[in-house]
């Protein structure tokens, strides 16, 4: 894998500031695979994102990163606290019905 040039490496604070200057108020800083889920064909991802002026961190249960981003989209930009989003998107019991399909 090629290395990122040093001119593109910024502190997180500078990156957030740059994104806001570009008019972005909601964006993902990182998404990381953390664990497999007890739900068949699902994984648990940790997502760190900016929603307005607030940095939030949530666990998301999804089939892949695209699935996680689709789920997260429904909860950003609405003023929902990060802890509530984490409870909804990171709760395996809420997704058990999906496993039966």
Backbone as a ProteinNet text record, in pm:
[ID]
protein_1_A
[PRIMARY]
XXXXXXXXXXXXXXXXXXXXXXXXXXXXXXXXXXXXXXXXXXXXXXXXXXXXXXXXXXXXXXXXXXXXXXXXXXXXXXXXXXXXXXXXXXXXXXXXXXXXX
[TERTIARY]
84.2	0	89.3	50.7	129.9	106.2	201.8	193.5	132.3	61.8	1.9	110.1	116.4	217.8	195.3	304.2	296.5	210.8	202.4	119.5	-28.9	-66.8	-205.4	-234.1	-134.7	-153	-177.1	-295.1	-332.2	-374.3	-370	-429.5	-580.1	-646.4	-791	-862.6	-817	-877.3	-869.5	-754.5	-737.4	-823.5	-835.1	-918.4	-1065.4	-1111.5	-1250.2	-1274.7	-1181.9	-1193.5	-1199.2	-1115.3	-1112.3	-1243.8	-1298.1	-1425.5	-1538.7	-1538.2	-1642.1	-1629.4	-1506.5	-1485.5	-1538.3	-1541.4	-1594.7	-1746.6	-1807.6	-1952.8	-2008.2	-1923.3	-1967.9	-1997.2	-2118.6	-2153.2	-2167.7	-2178.6	-2188.1	-2088.7	-1995.5	-1898	-1834.5	-1787.2	-1725.2	-1575	-1520.3	-1375.9	-1309.9	-1375.8	-1321.1	-1429.1	-1409.1	-1494.1	-1400.9	-1415.3	-1323.9	-1402.1	-1362.8	-1422.6	-1371.9	-1464.4	-1426.4	-1446.1	-1553.2	-1584.7	-1689.6	-1701.2	-1812.2	-1933.4	-2050.4	-2174.2	-2231.9	-2315.9	-2384.4	-2493.9	-2524.6	-2620.5	-2547.7	-2602.3	-2538.7	-2509	-2387.8	-2342.3	-2333.6	-2320.8	-2308.8	-2180.6	-2128.6	-2011.8	-2045.5	-1959.8	-1974.8	-1863.3	-1903.3	-1809.8	-1815.4	-1702	-1696.7	-1686.3	-1775.7	-1779.5	-1762.7	-1666.2	-1645.3	-1680.7	-1772.3	-1821.2	-1851.7	-1863.9	-1902	-2045.4	-2128.2	-2268	-2291.2	-2289	-2297.9	-2167.1	-2175.2	-2054.8	-2010.2	-2067.2	-2040.9	-1971.3	-1863.7	-1796	-1866.3	-1907.8	-1981.8	-1914.1	-1932	-1877.8	-1989.2	-2006	-2111.6	-2068.2	-2123.3	-2105.3	-2224.3	-2196.9	-2302.6	-2292.4	-2403	-2408.2	-2456.2	-2373.2	-2409.7	-2342.2	-2390.4	-2333.8	-2199.9	-2186.8	-2062.4	-2063.3	-1959.6	-1948.6	-2063.2	-2100.7	-2210.8	-2341.1	-2366.7	-2485.7	-2482.7	-2366.3	-2351.9	-2377.2	-2324.1	-2343.3	-2489.4	-2556.6	-2700.4	-2778.3	-2743.6	-2812.6	-2783.6	-2659.2	-2620.7	-2688	-2704.6	-2763.4	-2898.7	-2974.9	-3108.2	-3103.4	-2987.6	-2979.8	-2894.3	-2830.1	-2745.1	-2821.9	-2777.7	-2838.9	-2973.1	-3009.8	-3140.3	-3129.8	-3008.2	-2990.4	-3005	-2998.3	-3009.2	-2876.7	-2879.4	-2754.8	-2681.3	-2549.1	-2467	-2498.4	-2529.5	-2558.3	-2686.4	-2782.4	-2906.8	-2881.4	-2806	-2770.2	-2694	-2601	-2522.9	-2614.1	-2711	-2803	-2885.4	-2929	-3012.1	-2929	-2820.1	-2742.9	-2648.9	-2617.7	-2525.5	-2592.5	-2724.1	-2797.7	-2832.8	-2767.3	-2789.5	-2933.4	-2997.8	-3134.1	-3232.6	-3202.9	-3291	-3279	-3167.8	-3143.9	-3166.6	-3206.8	-3225.3	-3334.5	-3437.7	-3545.5	-3492.2	-3397.1	-3337.3	-3264	-3209.1	-3134.3	-3224.3	-3353	-3445.9	-3482.7	-3452.1	-3489.9	-3407.9
-116.8	0	123.8	222.7	345.1	429.2	511.7	597.2	732.1	788.1	919	1025.4	1119.8	1225.8	1305.6	1351.9	1423.3	1549.4	1611.2	1731.7	1701.3	1573.4	1533.8	1479.8	1475.3	1426.6	1546.2	1551.6	1663.1	1609.9	1697.5	1665.5	1658.1	1581.5	1565.6	1700.5	1786.2	1918.7	1998.7	1992.3	2064.7	2004.3	1872.8	1804.6	1843.7	1844.9	1884.4	2028.2	2115.1	2255.6	2269.3	2195.4	2200.2	2151.6	2044.2	1991.9	2092.3	2157.1	2256.5	2376.6	2416.4	2525.7	2490.6	2361.7	2315.5	2299.9	2333.2	2327.7	2193.9	2107.5	1976.1	1984.1	1949.2	1951.7	1810.8	1710.9	1570.9	1491.4	1423.4	1340.6	1240.8	1131.4	1023.6	1046.7	1040.2	1049.6	913.4	810	674.6	570.9	456.2	340.3	220	141.5	30.6	-94.3	-205.6	-334	-372.6	-398.8	-429.2	-575.3	-637.5	-773.2	-833.7	-965.6	-1030.9	-1025.8	-1024.8	-1019.2	-1159.8	-1176.9	-1305.6	-1319.6	-1210.9	-1214.2	-1264.4	-1365	-1426.1	-1323.3	-1328.7	-1243.5	-1095.2	-1062.2	-924	-905.3	-785.7	-747.4	-623.5	-594.8	-474	-377.2	-259.6	-155.7	-40.2	22.7	145.2	261.2	356.6	471.2	599.6	680.6	812.1	914	1002.9	1097.2	1232.1	1331.6	1466.5	1488.3	1533.3	1564.1	1706.4	1800.4	1941.5	1984.5	2028.7	2069.8	1965.5	1846.2	1744.5	1623.1	1582.5	1458.6	1345.2	1242.3	1131.1	999.4	903.2	769	669.7	575.7	477.3	342.8	237.1	103.8	76.4	17.4	-12.2	-158.7	-228.7	-367.4	-366.9	-422.7	-424.9	-537	-560.3	-665.3	-623.4	-494.5	-438.6	-288	-220.2	-76.2	0.7	-37.4	31.2	19	-98.4	-121.3	-32	-20.7	64.4	211	256.9	396.9	424.9	329.3	345.3	358.4	275.7	281.1	411.6	456.3	578.9	701.7	703.1	817.4	858	761.3	790.1	865.9	870.1	928.8	1054.6	1095	1214.4	1338.1	1452.9	1579.5	1605.7	1524.4	1538.2	1576.4	1595.6	1631.7	1515.5	1393.1	1275.6	1257	1244.5	1225.2	1098.5	1103.3	989.8	864	877.8	760.9	690.9	768.4	710.2	638	701.2	639	509.2	512.1	393	280.6	315.1	214.7	149.4	229.9	177.5	95.5	152.4	87.6	-21.3	-20.2	-119.1	-227.1	-232.8	-327.9	-451.5	-562.8	-684.5	-734.7	-717	-768.8	-697	-572.8	-501.5	-555.2	-624.5	-674.3	-823.9	-891	-1035.5	-1074.9	-993.4	-1022.7	-1021.3	-932.3	-922.4	-1052.6	-1119.2	-1242.9	-1356.7	-1349.9	-1456.2	-1456.2	-1348.6	-1336	-1428.2
0	0	0	-76	-81.9	43.2	72.3	190.5	154.1	248.1	232	251.5	161.1	171.3	298.5	355.8	483.5	475.3	357.1	345.9	364.2	353.2	371.3	510.2	594.7	731.3	821.8	880.9	968.5	1103.6	1200.1	1329.6	1308.4	1392.2	1380.2	1387.9	1477.2	1493.8	1363.1	1295.1	1169	1058.4	1057.9	959.1	976	1099.8	1128.2	1083.2	1114.3	1074.6	922.2	852.4	706.6	646.8	702.7	651.9	674.4	789.4	817.7	723.9	690.8	596.1	457.3	426.4	298.6	302.1	414.6	425.3	471.5	518.2	566	715.8	754.1	896.1	953.3	864.6	906.6	822.5	891	819.9	914.8	857.3	934.4	941	1062.3	1080.9	1066.8	1119.6	1107	1131.1	1069.8	1096.1	1101.3	1207.8	1233.8	1269.9	1211.1	1246.9	1385.2	1478.2	1615.5	1653.2	1603.6	1649.7	1557.4	1562.7	1493.9	1586.9	1528.8	1606	1619.7	1721	1734.1	1628.8	1560.6	1451.1	1326.7	1264.2	1148.2	1039.4	984.8	874.3	911	1039.6	1083.6	1165.4	1159.7	1237.1	1320	1416.9	1497.7	1457.5	1416.2	1374.3	1473.7	1495.3	1575.1	1476.7	1490.2	1399.5	1480.1	1438.9	1499.3	1392	1426.2	1326.7	1389.5	1304.4	1345.7	1301.1	1394.2	1366.2	1415.4	1322.3	1360.4	1424.1	1546.8	1619.2	1720.6	1714.8	1815.7	1755.9	1820.7	1783.6	1856.9	1782.7	1841.2	1806	1892.6	1871.6	1897.7	1806.1	1821.6	1765.5	1820.5	1765.1	1674.5	1559.7	1463.2	1423.8	1429	1384.4	1240.3	1151.5	1010.9	935.8	814.9	730.4	672.3	643.4	591.6	618.1	574.2	600.6	534.5	414.3	345.6	423.9	477.2	558.8	683.2	744.9	864.2	831.8	719	680.9	649	586.4	559.1	689.9	788.4	917.8	990.8	987.6	1057.6	997.1	866.6	795.7	853.5	898.2	952.3	1084.6	1151	1284.6	1293.8	1185.9	1192.4	1148.8	1197.7	1160.8	1225.4	1324.5	1387.9	1535.9	1584.2	1724.3	1821.1	1771.3	1858.5	1931.2	2063.1	2138.1	2095.2	2101.1	2062.3	2139.8	2267.3	2350.6	2304.2	2257.1	2205.4	2073.8	1986.5	1858.6	1883.2	1978.6	2011.5	2061.4	2145	2197.8	2086.2	1991.8	1883.3	1784.6	1735.3	1629	1679.4	1808.5	1862.9	1944.8	1942.2	2023.5	1940.1	1968.7	1890.6	1900.1	2013.5	2029.1	1936.4	1898	1804.7	1662.4	1634.4	1499.2	1485.8	1592.2	1586.6	1487.8	1473.9	1378.8	1236.4	1208.5	1075.5	1041.8	1143.3	1124.2	1077.5	1110	1074	926.1	856.2	714.3	627.4
[MASK]
+++++++++++++++++++++++++++++++++++++++++++++++++++++++++++++++++++++++++++++++++++++++++++++++++++++

